[in-house]
Amino acid sequence: MDHVAIREKHIALIHTIDELKASIQAPETSAQTLQRVSETLRDRISDRFTKEQEHALIQHLLQSVPRLQREIEALEGDHEELRLQLEALLRLFDATGEVDRSRFADEHSAFLQHFSDHERREDDLIQEIYDDDLGSGD
């Protein structure tokens, strides 16, 4: 996958996160719309994590800076936790597609905080590896 395609997928993911936030805040949004956008978010995040694994990003980082193994493995472990959080969010919808909006908003907020923390830690780690690489004279 080229950089343009990766960027487009990232933009679509961010758009879906923003769409779900806006949908939660709009009381007129139907439960079915919340469920559909949540499913799209789950699929896009799952696709992103799968692509990271397929491109062996974690293994490359471990080879680049083995001293950061604990941090790198924690980030990888976040992927499963985030997937489980999204699945739990989707299980809030009952058989008729209805949902307790307040609970859904709270669970979504917790997921979003976890995802944001994960992204920040990932960015920090990549920056640290980049800085180490520059410092080594490579």
C-alpha positions as a printed Julia matrix, in Angstrom:
138×3 Matrix{Float64}:
   0.0    0.0    0.0
   1.46   3.35  -0.98
   1.65   6.45   1.19
  -1.28   8.14  -0.58
  -3.58   5.19   0.11
  -2.45   5.05   3.74
  -3.11   8.77   4.11
  -6.56   8.44   2.53
  -7.45   5.63   4.93
  -6.23   7.71   7.88
  -8.36  10.67   6.75
 -11.39   8.38   6.4
 -10.8    7.05   9.92
 -10.58  10.56  11.39
 -13.69  11.56   9.45
 -15.59   8.59  10.9
 -14.48   9.48  14.44
 -15.66  13.05  13.89
 -18.93  11.87  12.36
 -19.66   9.63  15.33
 -18.86  12.43  17.81
 -21.21  14.8   15.97
 -23.91  12.12  15.76
 -23.76  11.49  19.49
 -24.11  15.2   20.2
 -27.12  15.58  17.89
 -30.23  14.31  19.72
 -32.07  13.84  16.42
 -29.56  11.2   15.27
 -31.22   7.8   15.15
 -29.85   4.8   17.02
 -29.5    3.06  13.66
 -27.19   5.82  12.43
 -25.13   5.57  15.62
 -24.85   1.84  15.09
 -23.93   2.15  11.41
 -21.22   4.76  12.05
 -19.89   2.72  15.0
 -19.63  -0.34  12.75
 -17.79   1.73  10.14
 -15.4    2.96  12.84
 -14.78  -0.59  14.03
 -14.05  -1.74  10.48
 -11.71   1.16   9.73
  -9.74   0.78  12.94
  -9.52  -2.98  12.48
  -8.28  -2.44   8.92
  -5.65   0.0   10.15
  -4.36  -2.36  12.81
  -4.31  -5.24  10.33
  -2.32  -3.16   7.83
   0.18  -2.22  10.55
   0.64  -5.93  11.3
   0.89  -6.87   7.61
   3.61  -4.29   7.09
   5.4   -5.56  10.22
   5.58  -2.03  11.62
   5.98  -3.27  15.19
   8.72  -5.73  14.27
  10.55  -3.01  12.34
  10.38  -0.69  15.35
  11.66  -3.45  17.65
  14.62  -4.05  15.34
  15.34  -0.33  15.11
  15.32   0.36  18.84
  15.21  -2.8   20.96
  15.47  -0.79  24.19
  11.88   0.37  23.6
  10.48  -3.16  23.49
   8.15  -2.68  26.46
   6.6    0.5   25.0
   6.27  -1.03  21.54
   4.61  -4.18  22.86
   2.22  -2.08  24.98
   1.14  -0.22  21.84
   0.56  -3.51  20.05
  -1.49  -4.75  23.02
  -3.64  -1.63  22.77
  -4.89  -2.82  19.4
  -6.78  -5.74  20.9
  -8.05  -3.66  23.82
  -9.36  -1.01  21.44
 -11.05  -3.63  19.27
 -12.72  -5.08  22.37
 -13.88  -1.63  23.45
 -15.51  -1.08  20.07
 -17.19  -4.48  20.19
 -18.52  -3.66  23.68
 -19.82  -0.36  22.32
 -21.69  -2.2   19.57
 -23.15  -4.68  22.06
 -24.95  -1.77  23.73
 -27.45  -1.84  20.89
 -30.37  -4.16  21.64
 -32.0   -6.55  19.18
 -34.25  -3.77  17.88
 -31.26  -1.48  17.26
 -32.05   0.84  20.17
 -29.41   2.05  22.62
 -29.14   3.89  25.93
 -27.7    7.09  24.45
 -26.17   8.31  27.71
 -24.34   5.04  28.31
 -23.32   4.91  24.65
 -21.89   8.44  24.87
 -19.95   7.55  28.03
 -18.54   4.35  26.52
 -17.65   6.13  23.29
 -15.9    8.87  25.25
 -13.84   6.25  27.13
 -12.95   4.56  23.83
 -12.01   7.86  22.23
  -9.75   8.78  25.16
  -8.03   5.37  24.95
  -7.6    5.7   21.18
  -6.26   9.26  21.48
  -3.79   8.17  24.16
  -2.71   5.27  21.96
  -2.16   7.55  18.96
  -0.2   10.08  21.06
   2.02   7.35  22.52
   2.56   5.91  19.05
   3.51   9.33  17.68
   5.86   9.95  20.63
   7.52   6.58  20.09
   8.02   7.16  16.37
   9.48  10.59  17.13
  11.86   9.09  19.68
  13.01   6.45  17.2
  13.46   9.13  14.53
  15.48  11.28  16.94
  17.65   8.26  17.87
  18.23   7.57  14.19
  19.27  11.18  13.55
  21.55  11.1   16.56
  23.3    7.98  15.31
  24.43   9.74  12.16
  22.58   7.37   9.83
